[in-house]
Amino acid sequence: MSIEIDVLNGDTSWPMAKPLFDAVWPPEVVAKLPWAGIVFAHAELRILVQAEPEGALCHVGIYRREVTWNGRKMRAGGIGGVLTREDFRRRGYASIALDAAIRTLRDEGSADFAMLFCEPHNVPFYAGRGWKPFDGEIYCQQPEGRVRFTAIPPYLYSLKRAPLKGVIDLCGLPW
């Protein structure tokens, strides 16, 4: 099977990604997850691993944001919506897509660090690829205003400099 790896505009590529999201995270599954009910940002870019005739097999969203760390402005490259079709897991597609996302952020050169939020069962995957836990508080926006984000633990990847403790304000919706 041959695959294609594409870096696509987030909004225009949503119709290609949506069936994958619906298959991996149907409403009855999302309702039981720690992040159920949280409003998330929409990806600015999407890494899609695709095959014919299967369509999208794996997705990684990229979010670019000016955040604050201990009151200091920094540029974060958010990584979110990492998912792979169940029947195509353990074939390296998530690693390929994550590597493409990090490469995209590095090539752009504007982000100080990459940041994602990771459920505990996925920690070994990210830790094995150089992601470090953030020891501190995360704040974000939700419809009710600025809130502390505690639903999913944060992990950072250094592009130039990754703060590993303190307070980060996402200055917008989480990803």
C-alpha positions in Angstrom: 0.0 0.0 0.0 1.3 3.4 -0.9 0.6 6.4 1.3 0.6 10.2 0.8 1.6 12.7 3.5 0.1 16.1 3.0 0.4 19.4 4.9 -3.0 21.1 4.3 -4.9 24.3 5.3 -6.9 23.5 8.4 -10.3 24.8 7.4 -10.3 23.7 3.8 -9.1 20.2 4.6 -11.6 19.6 7.4 -14.0 17.7 5.1 -11.2 15.2 4.4 -10.4 14.9 8.2 -13.9 14.8 9.6 -14.7 11.1 8.7 -11.5 10.1 10.5 -12.5 12.1 13.6 -16.0 10.6 13.5 -14.6 7.1 13.2 -12.0 7.4 16.0 -13.9 9.8 18.3 -17.7 9.3 17.9 -19.9 11.2 20.3 -20.4 8.2 22.6 -16.6 7.8 23.0 -15.9 11.5 23.5 -18.6 11.7 26.2 -16.5 9.4 28.4 -13.1 11.2 27.8 -11.5 13.6 30.3 -11.8 16.4 27.7 -15.5 16.0 27.0 -17.3 19.3 27.0 -14.1 21.4 26.3 -14.2 23.8 23.4 -11.0 23.4 21.3 -9.4 25.6 18.7 -9.6 24.6 15.0 -6.3 23.5 13.4 -4.5 26.0 11.2 -2.7 23.2 9.3 -3.3 19.5 9.1 -1.0 16.7 8.5 -3.0 13.9 6.8 -1.6 10.5 6.0 -3.8 9.1 3.3 -4.1 6.0 1.1 -6.4 5.0 -1.7 -9.1 3.8 -1.5 -9.1 4.1 2.4 -8.8 7.9 2.6 -7.4 9.6 5.7 -5.6 7.1 8.0 -3.9 9.5 10.4 -4.2 13.2 11.4 -2.1 15.7 13.3 -3.4 19.3 13.7 -1.0 22.3 13.9 -1.9 25.4 15.8 0.3 28.5 15.9 -0.1 30.8 18.9 1.6 33.6 20.9 1.3 32.4 24.5 2.7 33.7 27.7 5.1 31.8 30.0 5.4 33.4 33.5 4.1 36.6 31.8 6.7 36.5 29.0 5.5 36.3 25.4 6.6 33.2 23.5 5.5 31.4 20.3 4.1 28.0 20.7 3.5 25.4 18.0 0.4 23.5 19.2 0.0 19.9 18.2 -3.5 18.4 18.6 -6.0 16.0 17.2 -3.5 13.2 16.9 -5.5 10.2 15.8 -5.1 7.1 13.6 -7.8 4.8 12.3 -8.0 1.8 14.6 -7.4 -0.7 11.8 -4.2 1.1 10.8 -2.6 1.6 14.2 0.9 0.3 15.1 2.2 0.9 11.5 4.1 4.1 12.3 1.6 6.5 10.7 1.3 8.6 13.9 5.1 8.9 14.1 5.3 9.9 10.4 2.6 12.6 10.9 4.0 13.9 14.1 7.5 14.1 12.6 6.0 16.0 9.6 4.3 18.4 12.0 7.5 19.1 14.0 9.4 19.5 10.7 6.8 22.0 9.5 7.2 24.0 12.8 11.0 23.9 12.5 11.0 24.9 8.9 8.8 27.9 9.7 11.2 28.9 12.4 8.8 31.0 14.4 7.9 28.7 17.3 10.0 28.5 20.4 8.5 25.1 21.4 5.8 22.6 20.5 3.1 21.8 22.9 0.5 19.1 23.1 -1.9 17.7 25.7 -1.7 13.9 26.2 -3.9 11.4 27.9 -1.8 9.2 30.3 -2.0 6.0 28.1 -0.2 7.9 25.3 2.7 9.3 27.4 5.1 6.5 26.4 4.6 7.3 22.7 5.4 11.0 23.1 8.1 10.6 25.8 9.9 8.2 23.4 10.0 10.9 20.8 11.5 13.6 23.1 8.4 15.3 24.6 8.8 16.4 28.2 6.1 16.9 30.8 5.4 20.5 31.8 5.3 21.0 35.6 3.1 24.0 36.2 -0.3 25.5 35.5 -1.9 26.0 32.1 -4.6 28.6 31.5 -6.8 28.9 28.4 -10.0 30.5 27.2 -13.4 28.8 27.3 -16.9 30.2 26.6 -17.1 31.2 30.3 -13.8 33.1 30.2 -10.2 32.3 31.3 -9.9 29.0 33.1 -7.2 26.7 34.4 -6.8 23.8 32.0 -6.4 20.5 34.0 -8.3 17.9 31.8 -5.2 16.6 30.0 -1.5 16.9 31.1 0.7 19.1 28.9 3.9 18.0 27.2 6.5 20.2 25.4 9.1 19.7 22.7 12.0 22.1 22.4 12.3 23.8 19.0 14.4 26.7 20.3 13.6 26.8 24.0 10.9 24.9 25.9 9.9 26.1 29.4 9.3 23.0 31.6 7.8 24.7 34.7 5.9 27.7 35.6 2.6 29.1 34.2 1.6 29.1 30.6 -1.4 31.0 29.3 -2.5 29.7 25.9 -4.1 33.1 25.2 -7.0 31.4 23.5 -8.8 28.0 23.2 -6.7 24.9 23.9 -5.8 22.6 21.0 
